[in-house]
């Protein structure tokens, strides 16, 4: 275990002990300490931004996942206006994707952490337009069911006071079709897993949606978190108490989410 990951776990466990609530995330000085971040290896570097954290894939030139907490207060806070200015991310040591990759590609520059979730802070809004948070999405997908799921996620944040979100492309294969000079991979599927981490009721739900337009309802794409783990190879919510983790990750209880 690398030093950074060890310190992250120590700080989070200390916070959980003090608060008495397993799975709570603290935001301090613009840096998130997230109890629910997916497990990472000693060779992987998690980058923290104002409103989210991510793990970047140089191979695919996009994030493997983006994780953040969204609170009801943040949903209701409108300090920042939406931008439409995308920028390369200089925090990616190998360089991120760029405008040239998406120019005349036919794909939308799809947000992983949505800009609409980042309106509580101008800096968070600007960082959501970094190419590290962007993935190639077909227009009918990005503007259709994916946007609908993002809207529903904000509703759940308000209904549950706060939720934890991990989202990203499914990059389980080595090779995908690519766009641009940086050869940005075009994923076939996107996932989103959501955890209600506020006691007394813990619940979670996952979604696996193909990267194309559809008229089917969101509920048709609901999956257990464990199923999303199997597809992506990621380990979500691994720092939760084992009994709670087993409970929330294995069931698909769409009725608890009003679907």
N, C-alpha and C positions, 0 to 999 in steps of 0.2 A: 504494500500500500504506500503510495507516495505521500510526502509530507502534507501537501495541500489537501488531499482527500482526508487524511487522518485528522487534521485540524478542523475541517468542515464537520466531520462526524462528531468530534469532541464538543464543538460549540453547539451543534444542534441537540445533542443528547443533554448537555447542560441546560439548554433552554427548555427542553421538554420536561426535565426534572423540576425546574423552577416553576414552570407554568402549570405542570400537572396535566398537560394535554398532549397526548402522543400525536405526532404528525403535524404540528403547527409550524408555520414558516414565519420568520422574522425578517423585516426589511430594515436595514440600518445603513445610513450614509450612502444610499443609492445602491448598496450591494445586498443581494438576496442570500440568506442562509436558508436553504430549502431542505426540510426533512424528507421530502418526497422525491428528490431528484433520482433519476434512474441510476443504477449501479454503474460505475466506470472502472476501467483498469488503470494501473499505474502509468500506462503509456498515453492515456487520454487526458486532455486538458479541457476542463469546463470553463467557459468564459461567462462572467457575470456582467449584465447590463442593468440599467435602472429598473426596467420592468420585467426582465426575464433572464434566464440563463440558457446556454446552449452548448452542444458538442458539435464541432464542425468536421465534415469529411472532406479532405482534400481530393480524394479519389472522385467523389461525386459533385464537388464544388457547391455544397449546400449543407445545411445542418442535418445531422443524424436525428436530433430531437431538439425541441425548444420547450422549456419548462418554466412555469410561473404560477403564482397565486393570484387570483382575481377576487377582489372583495366587492361587496355591495357599494361601499363608499367610493371605490375607484370607478365603478360603473357610472355612478351619479355625478362624479366630478368631471367637469368639462373645462379644463384649463388650457388645453391645446387644440388647435384646429388641425384637421387632416392635411398632411403634406402629399405631394405627388412627385417628390424629388428623391430618387433612389441613388444611393452612394455605395462605393466600394467600402469594405470594412478593413481599416488598417490594423485592426487588432488580430486579424487572421495572419499568422506569420508567413504562410505560403501564398497569401493573396487570395481574395475572394473572387466570386464571379463579378461581372461588370455589365454596363449598359450594352456593350457590343454583343454579349452572349444572347441577349433577349431581342435585339434589334431585328425586326422583320422575321422573327422566329415562328410567329403564329401562336405563341404561348403567352399567357398572362404572367406577370411577376407576382406570384401568389404569396401572400404573407403567411407565415406559420404562427407567430404571435400577431394577431390582427391589430391593425392601427387603431381600430375602434376600442380596443381594450386598453390602449395606452394614452387616452385623452387626459388622464389625471396629471400628466407631466409633459412639458414640452420636450425635455431631453428623452423621455421614454418614447414619445411619438417619433422623434427624429431617428432614434436607434432602431425603431421597428422598420424603417425604410433602408436599413443596411442590407446589402446582398447576402450577408450571412443568415438573415431571417427570411430569405426569399427562395422559392422553389418553382420550377416550371409547371404551371397548371393550365389545363385546357380551359378556354373561356367559359364554356358551358358548365364546367365543374366549379370553377372559382366563383363565378357570379350566380351560381345556382345552389346546389345542395350544400356546398362548403360554406357559402355565406349564410345559408339558413341554419346550419349547425353552429356557426359562430354567434348568430343572434340568439339561438336557444341557450348557448353556453352563458351568455351575459344574463339571461333571465334566471338561470340556475344560480349564478353568483349572487343575485339579489335575493332569491328565495331562501338560500342556505347561508347567507351572511358572507361566506367565502368558500371558494373551491380551489382545488389544486388541479392544474392542467398540464399534460405532457402531450405534445403533438409533433407530427413530422411526416416525412415521406417514408415509404417502405423501401429500404435499400438492402434487401437480403441477398441480391445477386451481385456479382462482380461487374457485369456489363449491362448497360441500358442504352437505348437510343440517346443521343446527346445533341445539344444545341450550342452554337457559338464557338469562338476560338479557344475558350477554356474547357470545352467539352463538358458542359453541365448536364448531368444525367436527368432524363425525363422519367420520373417514377410512374409505375402503373397503378399504385394505390397510395392513399394517405391514411394516417391513423390519428385518432385523438382519444386519450384516456382521461377521465375526469374523476376526481376523488372529493367527496364531501368529508372533510377532515375535522368538522366541528362537532364536538360531543353534544348530546349523548349518542346520536345516530351516525354511524359511519356507513357510507355507501359509495359504490364506484360503478362506472359504466365505460365501455369502450366502443369505438366506432372504426370500421374499416371500410373505406369507400373508394371505388375505382375512379381513376383520373379521367372521367368523361361525364357528360351531362346525363341526367336521369330525372324521371318524373316520379320515382318511387319515394315514399316518405322516409324520413331520417330513421325511424324505428326499424325499418327493414335492414339497416346496416349496423344495428346494435350488436355488440359482442361482449363476452366477458373480458376482463383485463387479462386473464390468463391466456385466452386465445390470441390477443394482440401480442403478448409476450412471445408466444410460439411463432408467430408470423415474422416479427421484427428481430427476435433474438435479444431483446432488451429485458431488463429486470426492473419493473416499476415498483415503487413504494416499498422497497426492500428494508427500510429502517423502521417500518411499522412493527408493532407487536405482532408476533407470528400468528396468533389466533385471529387478530383483526385483519391481517393481510390475507390469510386464507379465506376469511369470511367475505371480504369485499371483492377479491379478485376472481373467485370461482363462479359466482352467480351472475345471471343477467336478469335483473329485476327492473324492467323498463317502467313498471307501474310506479316505482318509487321516484321516478324522474318525470312523471306525468306524460309519458309517451303512450 
